[in-house]
Amino acid sequence: MDFDVLFVGSGQGAYNGAIPMSQAGLNVGLIEEGLFGGVCTNRGCNAKITLDRPVELMRQVQALSGRGFDQMPTLNWHDLMLHKHEVIDGLSYGNEQKLVNGGVHVIKGHAHFVDAHTLAVGDQQYTADKIVLVTGRHPHRLDIPGSDLFHDSTDFLVLEEMPKRMTIIGAGYVGMEFATIANAFGSDVTVILRGNQPLREFHAPYVDMVVADLRERGVKFQFNETLLNAEETEEGIVLHGANGYRHTTDYVIDATGRIPNTQNMDWDKIGLQYDPVKGLPVNDHLETNVPGIYATGDILDKSQPKITPVAIFESLYLYHQFTGQSDAAIDYPAIATVAFTSPRLATVGVSVAEAQKDPDRYHIETADYNHDWFRQVGNENWGGVTLVFKGDYLVGATTISNDAVDTINGLVDVIEAKMTHADVERLIYLFPSTAHSYMRKL
C-alpha cells in the first residue's frame, strides 16, 4: 500500500498533524504497536495530573485550616486509582477513532525499515513518499546489580496500593512530582540524587522553596549519592551507595530520565543517523539525514523541552509544510514548562540564570506574593514571580505559586506578541483574578 505520508507512532507529534493532512487530501497512514496517543495520554501527563488533583486541592484546604476549614478531608489512593482508570483507560480507543474518523489509515503492529521509503509490519509492506518517526522515549534504568527490583513511572501510575516506604532515584520532573503525590498519600518518601540541585531547569531559589516545603512534610533528600547496588532482604529492598551509604525501603522508582526508542526498527539498515541517548538529529525542517524521513516529538535530539505542546507544534508544522502552505524553517515560539509539584513551578523564555550573566542586556524584577492581597485570600503567603525584561519587552518569566500554570500561560502571550507596557495597559481583566494580579506587575 502506498501513502503520501506514513507516521510511525501515534503520540502528540503524530495525530495532530496526521488528521489535518488527511483532511487536506493527502493519503496518510499511521503505524502503532501499542496504545494510541503515546506516553503522555496513556502513561504520563494525563494520568499524573489526575493523581495529583486531590493533592493540589488538599494543599489549598490545609492553607485555610482555621480560616474557614475546621477539619481536613482524607485522601484515598484506592478510590483515586479507580477514578484515574475512569479518566484514562478510554483515551487510547478515542484517539484511534479520531484518526479513523479523520481519514487516516491505521495499521497496528511493530514497524521496521525495508528501505528508506518502505516499512514492514509483519508480512505486509507499506511505502510512502514521506515517513515521520514519532517513536518517543521510554524510562531509563540504572545499570547496577539489583536494578531489576526497581520500578518506573509507568508502574507508579497504575500502583494499586501506596507503599509504606518509597524511594525515588532522581529529582527531575518525574521524581519531584511523584514525591509530592506519594508523600501526600502517606508514604515515607526518600529522594536520592547524584547531584545537589533538583529540577535544574527551574530558578534555583524557587526550587529550594519546593524542597523546603517537602522536607517540612516529611520527604527526605539524599544529595550527592551514587548508588552501587540493591538487594532484596527480609527488611525490604536495601540500597547501597558510595562511602557506606545504606538505605532500606519497600518500593523503588527509577526516575533517572528517559531514553529514545530506537530499537528493532532497522534504522542502521537505511543509514539513519541517531544517538541512542540523545535521539534523532534533524535539520530546520525536521528532516533527518535520510531525505524524506522526518521526526517529531521526544525522539528528537533538540534543545527545546520534550513536552506535549512542543510535539503538537512540530506536528502542525509538518502539516503546513507537507500541504504546501509553507516551506519556511521551523521557528519555535516561547515555550513554557511546568513542574506539577505543590506548589507549582513554571517558567517561560529567558531564564533568570541566563539574564544574570548579561546584566547589560537584561534587567530582572521580582514580585513577592507575601504582599499581594489576592494571594492572601487563600493564605498563599509565600512564592512570587520573577520577570526578565530586555528593554521595554518581557522576554522571560518564572514563578512559584498555586496558580503558576495560569500565570505563565498569560505571560506567554505577552512575550510572543512582543507587548510593551502600553500594550498591557489596554488589557482589562476580570477583577479579582490571577491575571489581573500578575499583569499589574508588568
Buried (B, 14 or more C-beta within 10 A) or exposed (E): EEBBBBBBBBBBBBBBBBBBBBBBEBBBBBBBBBBBBBBBBBBBBBBBBBBBBBBBEBBBBBBEEEEEEEEEEEBEBEEBBEBBEEBBEEBBEEBBEBBEEBBBBBBEEBBEBBEBBBBBBEEEEBBBBBBBBBBBBBBBBBEBEBBEBBBBBBBBBEBEEBBEBBBBBBBBBBBBBBBBBBBBBBBBBBBBBBEEEBBEBBBEEBBBBBBEBBEEBEBBBBBEBEBEEBEEEEEBBBBBBEEEBEBEBBBBBBBBBBBBBBEEBBBEEBEBEBEEEEBBBBEEEBBBBBEEBBBBBBBBBBEBBBBBBBBBBBBBBBBBBBBEEEEEEBEEEBBBBBBBBBBBBBBBBBBBEBBEEEEEEBEBEEBEBEEBEBBEEBBBEBBBBBBBBBEEBBBBBBBBBBBBBBBBBBBBEBBEEEBBEEBBEEBEBEEEBBBBBBBEBB
